[in-house]
Every structure is written in C-alpha cells, then in structure tokens.
Amino acid sequence: MSDNKCGCPCSCFAPMTWIAVALGALFVLFMFFEAVTIRWWIMLPIAAVSLYLFGVQRGQTSGREKCVCSWGFWLVIAALVLRDMCLSGQLVAAYCRMIAAGLPLHG
C-alpha cells in the first residue's frame, strides 16, 4: 500500500480481487439474458474461477478487501443456486408441456 502513488481507490485491491469481481459480475449479468441459458457450459467455468479467486483472496487479505471477497464469494454461490433452480423449473415446465401435448415419455 506504500507504493500507492496516485491515491485512487481502485489501487487498494489486489488484481486477483478485481478479476474475481469482474468474473462474478459477468456471471450475475449473464443470468438475466435468456439466450445464455443454452450457454451454461460458459457460465459454469466463469463462476468456478470467480469462486476460486474469491476464496484464495479471502484467505490472504484483510480489511475491506476481505469483506468484498467474502460478499462476492457468497453472492456467486447464491447466484449459482438461483440459476440452478431456474433451469430446473424450465426443465419441469418443458416436461409438463410435452406430457400435455400427448407425447409418451414413460416406457
């Protein structure tokens, strides 16, 4: 922190924290686009890397940065659970529509 020459608040966090925040925000942002539900294979690695970086930084920092990492970690986990619940709900709705259409899905 002693080499902070510009005094801007953006330089008080480690670069890994900023990357984790950006990836976590990207994951949460992708949750609101319906076209991305198909692209779950992209979203899951983004969330995993964000969780990993938040977890690593949470153990190595203190103060405000540790608080940001803790909140970010739990926010990404909550978003993962919420996203899984939404996808499960969409699968159940699709199954119910197929049953209502008369498709024999049971053997």
N, C-alpha and C positions, 0 to 999 in steps of 0.2 A: 504494500500500500504506500510505501515511501516513494516509489517511483511514479506516482500519480501526478504528472506534471500539469495536465490540463484541468484537473479538478472536476471533470464531468462525472455524473453519477453512473454512467454506463461502464466506466473502467473499474468499478469497485467489485464486480463479479468476475469469476474465472470464465475463460472461453467455453469450457465444458458446460458450465451452467447456462450460458447463453444458447448453446447448441441444444441442450435438453429443453429449454423453454421454447425455442423455435420449433423443435420437433413435436413437443406436446401440444403447442398451439396449432400446428398443422394438422395433427390428428383430430383435435377437437373441431377444427374448421371443416375438415373432410366429413365429419359426422353429419353435417347439415345439408350435404348435397346428395340427392337421391341417386345420381348416376354413379356415385362412388361405392354404393353397396355391392356392386359387382367386383370392385377392386379391393376386396378385403385382404387379398394377398399383398397389397401395397401398404395398407393401413396397419396391419399387424406388426410388420418389422419396424415401422416408424414408432409405434407405441412401445415395442420392446426395447429399442435403442434409447428412447427417451426415458423409460423406467430405469434402465441400467445406468445411464448417466446421472439421473437424479439420485439414485441410490448411492453411487460412488461419491458424488459431490456432497451428499448429505452427511456422509461419514468423515469427510475431510475438511469441512468448513465450519464456521461458527457465525453466530450473529444473524444478521438479516439474510445473508445468502443461505444459511442453513434453513431458515424459515421458508424461504422461497422454494428451496429444493424439497422440503417436506410437503408443502402445499401442492407443488407440482406433481410429486410422486403420487399423492392420494387423488389428485384431480384426474390424472391419466388412468389410474385404476378404476375410478368411478365411471369415467367415460367408456372404458373397455366393458365394464359390466352393463352399462346402459346400452351400449351398441349391441352387445350380445343379446340382451333382452329384446331389443327392437328387431333384430334379424330373426330371432326365434318366433316372434309374433308374426312376422311376414311369412315365415315358412308355414306356420299353423294356418294363417289365412289362405295361403295358396292351396294347402291340403284340403281345407274346407270347401274352397271353390271347385276343386277337382271332384270331390265327393258329390257336391251339389249338381255338378254337370253330368253325373252318372258314370264316371269313369271307374271301372272296377280296379281299385288299388289293393284290395286284400285278396290273398291267394285262396 
